[in-house]
Amino acid sequence: MDVEVKRFVAGRTPEGIRLSGTETTGWLGALIVPAEPTVSLVVDLTSEASDGFVVAGWMYRAAAPAVRGPQAWASLTLTLPEAHRLLGGRLGELAGPSQRLTEVLGADGRELAERIGEARTWEQRFAVMRGFSADRTTQGPAVVPGVLLAWRRLIESGGKVPIGAVAVEVGWSSQHLIRMFRRSFGHPPKTLARLLRLRATLRRVRAEGRWEQAAFDAGYHDQAHFARDLRAFTGTSPSRYVRAALPCGCVRQANSLQDWARDVSVASPHARSQPDLHRELQLRRRAGAQRAL
């Protein structure tokens, strides 16, 4: 089935928040969405329910539209410090990689989804999203200065600066930095560093079609080092990523993950972490072996 995808990108707000909208004319099939050091608020415009999802991008997730037909959704993607502000300092408390908007933001989340759903043009939807993000990030609590400094140093270095060196610069012990980072963002600084190195590598891979030099320049010691992170954060191998990656960085699945992924929705992105994915595959293999007997 041919699928036309129209993506409307409105750029970034002054705070570094990315606004985007996507429309498709048909079923996209199963995709794997790579992990990203971001948090997104996603509103499904084809659903009758006025709700959306908060998607923390720390783990890759299988995704596929649940309904075969036209789909549309609006996304507001935040950096970790801005997500901390917008979520009222609760980023580190999220119960999983994906939760309903109303579970995290309550009535404010439902009002956001309703206003975006009522808008008739993308310009109007983006205006709603800009106003919402400006109000929430202005009123929300700021990240602790030491954590913010550590985050900036990791961003500036592309994840290549050692965590111990960051801790010294901040004036904390490594253990205290890790504890404060987890409290603010939900994960340790090493995870952010790994994601930043991988993101830089994959952007070059998609542009150049080769990963060896890109991985070395990003700070990977050898092929095995890069392959481990790629597997952990995208669920695939270097050769398959080079062959199957789409411009968005997603990977279209054509293996045993696909059947499982059909149950998960991009427009309503319930996500499962890598350990959940592995358990699911193990159960499927056992069931297949029992049927063979």
C-alpha positions, 0 to 999 in steps of 0.5 A: 500500500502506498503511503503519503506522509506530509510533515509540517514542521514549525521550527523551535520556540526560543526555549528550544522546544520543537513543534511539529505536525504529521499527516499520513494517508494510510498505514505506515507499517511497523517501525522502531523509533530510536531512543532520544534524549527528549520528551514529547507531548503527542496529541492524536488528531484522529481520535475522538478522545481528547487526550494524548501522550507524554513520551520519554524518549530514553528507550527505543519503542516499537510503533505502528498506527492502530488504524489503517487509514488517514492519521494525523498527530501533533507533537511538542518535543522538549529538551530535558530541562524544558520538560522538567519545567513544563512537567512541574519538576516531575520528569524524574517521576514518570512511571514509564516511557509513555503515559497519557497526557491527562495522567501527567498534566491532569486538566491542563493536559485535557485542555491542551488536547481539546484546543489542539483538536478544535483548531482547523489549521496547523498554524492555529495548532502550533499557536496553541502549543506555543502558548501552552509551552510558554506558560508552563515553562515560565511557571515551572520550577527550574532545574538545579543549577549543578544539574543544568551545568552538567547537562550543558557540558554533556550537550556541548561535548556530544557526550564525550566528556567523562562524567567524573570530569563533569562532576569536578566542574560542577563541584560535586562528587560523581555519586551526588551528580548521578543522584541529582541527575536521576532526580531531575531527569529520571536517568543518570548522566551516563545514559544521556552521554551514550544517547548523545554519542549515538545520535551524532553517529546516526545522523552522519550514518544517514547522511553518508551511509557509513558508520565506521568513521562516524562512530570513531569521531563520536567517541566509540572505542571500537565496533563492539562498543558502537554495536552495543549502544546501537542495539540497546537504543535502536534494537538493530545492528549497524548493517541493518540500520544503514540499510533500513533507516528512514529519514526520520531515523526510524527503522522499518521492521521486517522481522519477528518484531513486526507482529508484536509491533502491530499492537502498538500505536504511533498516533497513540504511542504506548511504548515498551522498553527494551527489557519488555521487548526481550521478554515478549520475544522470549515468550514468542520463541517458547510458544513456537517451540512448544507448538513444534513439539 
